Amino acid sequence: MGLMNEKYFSEAKYYEGDCYVADYTEKSSSERGVEISEEPFEDISYFHLKKANNSHIRYIGVNFEEHTAFIRGIQNCECMFVSCMEVSKPWLMMLEMKYCEEDNIEGYVYKAYSQMYDTLAKVEREGVLASGDYRKYFVYSVPEHADRAPFGEFTRTQNDTLRAYEEEGIQMIGNNRMLIATSQYLFECR
């Protein structure tokens, strides 16, 4: 798969367990930003990428804030996770997080999915990977409002651009937790 060796993603990391993602930008007045951890955060709400029990799946995580040259000139999302197992159609997940008031959750849906789409388009343009070889998941997370998941269902059905993304085989999900079920499939955690 080679993401670790790509000139753009030298800081990408391999994972074999659960991953947690938080964005400290607002909370820290921009002194900290997006962080990926193998342990839950204790001082901030977060997104959780959970592995199914007894699965032996390796995947790569890319924190785009650690790759500023790559994201220059685009409205980027926070992270990309990619199964690195040798299977016919592994999964690829783009993640965008919004820390916002409950009233703004639906208002950010289009922007969140657009950021993920723009980032994936650049990944393809730069030849990092061909997204057609992957099952694509765009995950919109609103960590402070876990009780409201799924997010963005009503707005998504109303927007022609987002409908076009779905026609391209992109599964759009509004949730704060995803389950790595296999090296080919992710599922929403209920």
Secondary structure as the mmCIF struct_conf table of DSSP 4:
data_model
#
loop_
_struct_conf.conf_type_id
_struct_conf.id
_struct_conf.beg_label_comp_id
_struct_conf.beg_label_asym_id
_struct_conf.beg_label_seq_id
_struct_conf.end_label_comp_id
_struct_conf.end_label_asym_id
_struct_conf.end_label_seq_id
HELX_RH_3T_P HELX_RH_3T_P1 LEU A 3 ASN A 5
BEND BEND1 GLU A 6 TYR A 8
TURN_TY1_P TURN_TY1_P1 SER A 10 GLU A 11
STRN STRN1 LYS A 13 TYR A 15
BEND BEND2 GLU A 16 GLY A 17
STRN STRN2 CYS A 19 ASP A 23
TURN_TY1_P TURN_TY1_P2 THR A 25 SER A 30
BEND BEND3 GLU A 31 ARG A 32
STRN STRN3 VAL A 34 SER A 37
BEND BEND4 GLU A 38 GLU A 39
BEND BEND5 GLU A 42 ILE A 44
STRN STRN4 PHE A 47 LYS A 51
HELX_LH_PP_P HELX_LH_PP_P1 ALA A 52 ALA A 52
TURN_TY1_P TURN_TY1_P3 ASN A 53 ASN A 54
STRN STRN5 TYR A 59 ASN A 63
HELX_RH_3T_P HELX_RH_3T_P2 PHE A 64 GLU A 66
HELX_RH_AL_P HELX_RH_AL_P1 THR A 68 ILE A 71
TURN_TY1_P TURN_TY1_P4 ARG A 72 GLY A 73
BEND BEND6 ILE A 74 ILE A 74
BEND BEND7 GLU A 78 GLU A 78
STRN STRN6 CYS A 79 SER A 83
BEND BEND8 MET A 85 MET A 85
BEND BEND9 VAL A 87 LYS A 89
STRN STRN7 TRP A 91 MET A 97
HELX_RH_3T_P HELX_RH_3T_P3 GLU A 102 ASN A 104
TURN_TY1_P TURN_TY1_P5 ILE A 105 ILE A 105
HELX_RH_3T_P HELX_RH_3T_P4 GLU A 106 TYR A 108
HELX_RH_AL_P HELX_RH_AL_P2 VAL A 109 ARG A 125
TURN_TY1_P TURN_TY1_P6 GLU A 126 GLY A 127
BEND BEND10 VAL A 128 VAL A 128
HELX_RH_3T_P HELX_RH_3T_P5 SER A 131 ASP A 133
BEND BEND11 TYR A 134 TYR A 134
STRN STRN8 ARG A 135 SER A 141
HELX_RH_3T_P HELX_RH_3T_P6 PRO A 143 ARG A 148
HELX_LH_PP_P HELX_LH_PP_P2 ALA A 149 ALA A 149
BEND BEND12 PRO A 150 PRO A 150
HELX_LH_PP_P HELX_LH_PP_P3 PHE A 151 PHE A 151
BEND BEND13 GLY A 152 GLY A 152
HELX_RH_AL_P HELX_RH_AL_P3 GLU A 153 GLN A 158
HELX_RH_AL_P HELX_RH_AL_P4 ASP A 160 GLU A 167
TURN_TY1_P TURN_TY1_P7 GLU A 168 GLY A 169
STRN STRN9 ILE A 170 GLY A 174
BEND BEND14 ASN A 176 ASN A 176
STRN STRN10 ARG A 177 ILE A 180
BEND BEND15 THR A 182 GLN A 184
STRN STRN11 LEU A 186 GLU A 188
#
